[in-house]
Amino acid sequence: MHDWKPDVVLMDIYLPDGNGLEVCRKIHPSCPSVRILFFSAFCDQATVQASVAGGASGYLRKTAAFN
């Protein structure tokens, strides 16, 4: 395990070698001060709710407009 101590983790829900929700569920209990943000093309209600229930602090669609 690395000794990294990030403040924020930015990741996608669907990872090439796994599932971001599972990663979130592993990070959150052991590092509760780390803010986990999902940045994904997928934005259905169930996925957003599952990410927040899993410990994510936020969810941003890749197609969201920036003003």
N, C-alpha and C positions, 0 to 999 in steps of 0.2 A: 504494500500500500504506500502511496505517496504521502508526503507530509504537507501537501498543498492545503491551504486554508482560504478558499475563495469566499468572497462576499456574495457573489451571484453566479449561478449556473444558467446558461442559456442553451436550450437544446430543443430538438424536434421531437414530436411524439413518436414518429417512425424512424428508427435508426437503422443503418445498413446491417448491423450485427445484433439487433435487439429491439427492445421496446422502451421508449423514454419514460412511460408511466412506471414500469418496473424499476428503472434506475432512480426515479424520483422517490418511490416508496422505500428504496434502500438508503438514499442520501438523507432524507428528511429526519428520520428518527435518530440517526447518529450525529447529524449536524443541523440541529433545528434553527440555528441562526443564519444558515445559508438560504438565500432567496433563490428559488427555482422558477425560472420563467420559460414557458414554452413558446416557440416561434414556429408555426406550422401552417401548411397549406390546408390542413384538415381542421374544420371548425364546427362540427356538429355539436349540438347541445350535450349529448351524452359524453363525448370526449372531453369537452371543457369541464363538465362537472366531475368526471373521473380524475382529471388532472388536479383540480382544486382539492378534491377529497383525498388524493394521494400526497398532498403536501405542497403543491405548487402555489406560488404567490401570484402568478398571473399567466395570461395566455394572450398571445398576439398573433393574428392571422398574417401570413406572408403577403397577402393582398391588401392589407389595411393601408389606407391613405395617410400620408404624413403631411400635416399642414404647418 
